[in-house]
Structure formats: structure tokens, C-alpha cells
Amino acid sequence: MKRILLLLTGVVGLVEITVPRSFVRAWMRVAFRNAEAAEPREWVYGAVRAEGVVFVLVALVGLFRAGAADGVGVSTRLDQDATDD
């Protein structure tokens, strides 16, 4: 369940990074009764992108740690050489 939430967080972060204006517009429709009358300031879109970067980083670190805790990881050539000795 934790991995699914981390993956979902990463996807939301990617959406925030790639289409911040559409993301803000969608959430404004949810948050305000008359979303057409409200106009966000220009800095909001930069803040949404920054939040998206944080979400993606949190998701990547969380998924990496979850994989490392299970012992599931990418085996590298160095790992294989060390076990052959």
C-alpha cells in the first residue's frame, strides 16, 4: 500500500511539473464556487512546479528505500564480481 501511495505521489508530482496551469485550474474548480472569477498570481505556477519536484523526489527516495528494505534492487556488475570471489 505504501508503494502505491508513493507511486501516486510521484505521478501527481510529474503532472504538476509538466502542466502546472492545468493543474491549478483543475484545483481551483474544486476549491472555489466561481473559479472563473479568481485568477492566481504568476508565482503560483512556479510554486506548483517546485511542489511537483519535491513530490517526485519524495516518491523516488521512498520507493528506493522500500525496495532496499525488501532486498529487491538492481544488481550491478560490481555486486556480481564481489559475490564470485
Secondary structure, 3 states (H helix, E strand, C coil): CHHHHHHHHHHHHHHHHHCHHHHHHHHHHHHCCCCCCCCCCCHHHHHHHHHHHHHHHHHHHHHHHHHHHHCCCCCCHHHHHHHHC
